[in-house]
Amino acid sequence: MEKQYGGGEKPPLSNFNEAQKKAVCHRDGPCMVLAGPGSGKTAVITGRLEWMIRNLQIRPEEILVITFTKYAVKEMKERFWERMGTKNYPVTFGTFHGIYYGMLRQIYHMTPDQILTEEEQKTMIEASVADVERENHRRPAEKDVLLMIGKVKNNGGFAGISDDPEDRQLYHAYEKRKKEAGRIDFDDMLLLCYQLFCRRPDILKKWQERYSYILIDEFQDSSRIQYEIVKLLAGKKRNLFVVGDDDQSVYGFRGATPGIMRRFQEDFPGSSIVRLSINYRSSQFIVEASDRV
């Protein structure tokens, strides 16, 4: 028998300002919340989850919440459980890499030991740099090669990242060594998931049916390939709720760009836009000083 959710005491909205209420109570379709530091975005996301389950009778199994770090996932879960008063609501929380690895594991039966550790990846890149050095008589810095490879994978290709032939040579030398070892790296999980969904619409449909509502925190830090996968998952339902700060992005080194927020409005015309403009974390003096900076 299917477990029923919803009903019971309705969540109060008195603790939210008008913009926050609009975000929390958004029903269906795409919505982008522009939220600066201290504007209560975590409260809005967890409040929205409660509203969806209690008021809109959306099954928690259909809800996917994505953020960027394991710490943020833990904090979001705990805030949600505290709001609901119990852990018995099976909303899926995870990082991009964690969620996509879980999907790949079900299809390809992957195991954690197939993924290169940071130290193993560094060793493989050092060997790839040595291969190219012997041919070109020039040794690029391993850390620069690591960043380049990560950017290419998060971008889904070299376009807009690098037109240096040596970068391509290094990339393919690394990929060759990795393939021979039968291993993948952290960012391969993104590429493999994207390729899987493009190649197997039946598998994509399965996950689209599993997650009817997708919420993303710190959306401005999304890379191109992460965003492309999310668009595929949202499908025709388009129930994509993203929260981000268009003035802030800390993962540029990995291929993230705040321009992704402009793309959201282009890809989802007519989407609801909510701006959380009140800063609850800092005094007015600090807010005014930061605005001047």
C-alpha positions in Angstrom: 0.0 0.0 0.0 1.4 3.4 -1.0 2.2 5.7 1.9 0.3 8.9 2.0 1.8 12.3 2.9 0.4 15.8 3.3 -2.4 16.9 5.5 -1.9 17.7 9.2 -0.9 21.1 10.4 -0.3 23.5 7.6 3.1 25.2 7.7 3.0 28.9 8.8 4.1 31.6 6.5 4.3 34.4 9.1 8.1 34.0 9.4 8.7 34.8 5.7 8.7 38.2 4.0 6.6 38.7 0.8 9.3 37.7 -1.6 10.1 34.5 0.4 6.4 33.6 0.5 6.2 33.9 -3.2 9.2 31.5 -3.6 7.9 29.1 -1.0 4.4 28.9 -2.4 5.5 28.6 -6.1 3.4 25.7 -7.6 4.6 24.2 -10.9 6.9 25.2 -13.7 10.4 26.8 -13.7 11.3 29.3 -11.1 14.6 31.2 -10.4 15.2 32.8 -7.0 17.9 35.4 -6.9 19.2 35.3 -3.4 22.2 37.2 -2.0 24.1 36.3 1.1 22.0 36.3 4.3 18.7 36.5 2.4 17.3 33.3 3.9 17.7 31.0 0.9 18.1 27.8 3.0 15.0 28.7 5.0 13.1 29.3 1.7 14.2 25.9 0.2 13.3 23.9 3.4 10.1 25.9 3.7 9.2 25.2 0.1 9.8 21.5 0.7 7.4 21.5 3.6 4.8 23.5 1.6 5.0 21.1 -1.3 4.5 18.0 0.9 1.9 19.4 3.4 -0.1 21.8 1.2 0.4 20.6 -2.4 0.4 16.8 -1.4 3.5 16.2 -3.5 5.1 12.9 -2.6 8.5 13.4 -1.1 9.9 10.5 -3.2 9.3 12.7 -6.3 11.5 15.6 -5.0 15.2 15.9 -5.7 17.3 18.6 -3.9 20.9 19.3 -5.2 23.6 21.4 -3.6 27.3 21.6 -4.0 29.0 20.1 -1.0 28.5 17.2 1.4 28.4 19.7 4.3 25.6 21.7 2.6 23.7 18.5 1.9 23.9 17.6 5.6 22.8 21.0 6.8 19.9 21.1 4.3 18.7 17.7 5.4 18.9 18.6 9.1 17.0 21.9 8.6 14.3 20.0 6.6 14.0 17.3 9.2 13.8 19.9 12.0 11.0 21.7 10.1 9.1 18.5 9.5 9.6 17.2 13.0 10.7 13.8 11.7 13.1 12.1 9.3 10.3 10.0 7.8 10.1 12.0 4.5 12.2 10.4 1.8 13.2 13.5 -0.2 16.4 12.8 -2.1 19.3 15.2 -1.1 22.7 15.1 -2.7 25.6 16.8 -4.6 25.6 16.8 -8.4 28.4 14.2 -8.4 26.8 12.1 -5.7 23.4 12.0 -7.4 24.8 11.2 -10.9 27.1 8.5 -9.4 24.0 6.9 -7.9 22.3 6.9 -11.3 25.4 5.4 -13.0 25.8 2.8 -10.3 22.4 1.4 -11.0 23.0 1.1 -14.7 26.7 0.3 -14.9 27.1 -1.4 -11.5 30.0 0.9 -10.7 31.9 0.6 -7.5 33.8 3.3 -5.6 37.2 1.7 -6.3 36.7 2.4 -10.0 37.0 6.2 -9.3 40.4 7.7 -9.1 41.4 9.2 -5.8 43.0 12.7 -5.9 46.4 11.2 -5.4 45.9 8.6 -8.2 44.7 11.2 -10.5 47.7 13.4 -9.8 50.0 10.5 -10.5 48.3 9.8 -13.8 48.5 13.4 -14.8 52.2 13.5 -13.9 52.8 10.5 -16.2 50.7 12.1 -19.0 52.7 15.4 -18.7 55.9 13.3 -18.9 54.7 11.7 -22.1 54.0 15.0 -23.8 57.2 16.6 -22.4 59.3 13.9 -24.2 57.6 14.8 -27.5 57.4 18.6 -27.1 60.4 19.2 -24.9 58.3 21.4 -22.6 56.8 20.5 -19.3 53.6 22.3 -18.3 52.6 22.5 -14.6 50.6 19.5 -13.4 48.2 21.7 -11.5 47.4 23.7 -14.7 46.8 20.5 -16.6 44.4 19.2 -13.8 42.4 22.5 -14.0 42.3 22.3 -17.7 41.0 18.8 -17.8 38.3 19.6 -15.2 37.2 22.6 -17.1 36.9 20.7 -20.4 34.8 18.0 -18.8 32.5 20.4 -17.0 32.1 22.3 -20.2 31.4 19.2 -22.2 34.3 19.9 -24.6 37.1 22.2 -25.5 35.0 25.0 -27.1 35.5 28.2 -25.2 38.0 26.6 -22.9 41.2 26.2 -24.9 42.4 26.2 -28.5 46.0 25.1 -27.6 46.9 21.9 -29.5 49.1 20.9 -26.5 46.1 21.0 -24.2 44.4 18.5 -26.4 47.5 16.4 -26.5 47.7 16.3 -22.7 44.0 15.7 -22.4 44.1 12.7 -24.7 47.3 11.3 -23.1 45.6 11.4 -19.7 42.3 9.8 -21.1 44.3 7.0 -22.7 46.1 6.1 -19.5 42.8 6.3 -17.6 41.1 4.0 -20.1 43.9 1.5 -20.0 43.6 1.4 -16.2 39.9 0.8 -16.4 39.2 3.8 -14.2 37.2 7.0 -14.2 37.8 10.4 -12.5 35.4 12.5 -10.5 34.2 14.6 -13.5 33.7 11.6 -15.7 30.5 10.9 -13.7 29.0 14.0 -15.2 30.0 13.2 -18.8 28.9 9.5 -18.5 25.5 10.5 -17.1 24.9 13.1 -19.8 26.0 10.6 -22.5 23.8 7.9 -21.0 20.7 10.1 -21.0 21.3 11.3 -24.6 21.8 7.7 -25.8 19.1 6.0 -23.8 15.8 8.0 -23.7 14.2 5.0 -21.9 16.6 5.3 -19.0 16.1 9.1 -18.9 12.4 8.7 -18.9 12.7 6.4 -15.8 14.5 9.2 -13.9 12.2 11.9 -15.1 9.3 9.9 -13.7 11.1 9.3 -10.5 11.9 13.0 -9.9 9.0 15.3 -10.8 10.4 18.3 -8.9 14.0 19.4 -8.8 15.4 22.1 -6.5 19.0 23.4 -6.9 20.9 25.5 -4.4 23.9 27.7 -5.3 22.8 27.5 -8.9 25.3 30.1 -10.0 28.1 27.5 -9.4 26.7 25.0 -11.9 28.9 24.0 -14.8 27.5 23.7 -18.3 27.4 19.9 -18.2 25.7 19.8 -14.8 23.0 22.2 -16.1 22.5 20.2 -19.3 21.8 17.0 -17.3 19.4 18.9 -15.1 17.5 20.2 -18.1 17.2 16.6 -19.4 15.9 15.5 -16.1 13.3 18.3 -15.9 12.0 17.3 -19.3 8.5 18.4 -20.3 7.3 18.9 -16.7 9.8 21.8 -16.3 9.5 21.7 -12.5 12.9 23.2 -11.9 13.3 25.5 -8.9 16.8 27.1 -8.8 18.3 29.4 -6.1 21.4 31.4 -6.8 23.3 34.7 -6.5 24.0 36.3 -9.9 26.8 38.4 -8.3 28.7 35.5 -6.9 30.4 32.4 -8.2 33.2 30.5 -6.5 33.7 27.6 -8.9 35.0 29.4 -11.9 38.2 27.4 -11.8 36.0 24.3 -12.5 34.0 25.8 -15.3 31.1 27.4 -13.5 29.8 30.7 -14.6 27.1 33.1 -13.4 26.0 33.3 -17.0 24.3 30.0 -16.4 21.5 32.1 -14.7 20.9 34.1 -17.8 20.8 30.9 -19.8 18.1 29.6 -17.4 15.8 32.5 -18.4 16.5 31.9 -22.1 16.0 28.1 -21.9 12.8 28.5 -19.8 11.0 31.5 -21.1 8.1 32.7 -18.9 9.8 31.3 -15.8 8.9 32.9 -12.4 11.7 35.2 -11.1 11.8 36.0 -7.4 14.4 38.3 -5.8 15.3 38.0 -2.1 16.6 41.5 -1.4 16.6 41.7 2.4 19.9 40.8 4.1 19.2 39.2 7.6 22.8 38.4 8.3 24.6 41.7 8.2 23.9 45.2 9.7 22.8 48.0 7.4 26.3 49.6 7.7 27.9 46.4 6.3 25.3 46.0 3.6 25.8 49.6 2.4 29.6 49.3 2.5 29.5 46.1 0.4 27.2 47.7 -2.1 29.8 50.5 -2.5 32.6 48.0 -3.1 
